[in-house]
Amino acid sequence: VVKKILEKAKRVLNVECNYTAQMSGLICEKTGIEIKNNLLKFDGRPFYPEEIIARIKKLL
C-alpha cells in the first residue's frame, strides 16, 4: 500500500523526530523508494506547523 502511494507522488517529504532518518531508511528498505527530502528534528521538541509549511514551500 505504501509503495503504491509513494509511486504516485511527485515529491515526498519525510517529517521525523530522529537524527538518522530511520523512517526514510525503513521505507527504502521495504519498498525500494528512496526519500530524498527529510525534515529532521532531534532536540526533543515537537515540530511547529510553520516549520513544516516553510519546508514544503522550499520544495515547491
Summary of the structure (lengths in Angstrom):
residues: 60
radius of gyration: 12.1
end to end distance: 25.2
largest distance: 32.6
contacts: 131
relative contact order: 0.23
helix: 47%
strand: 13%
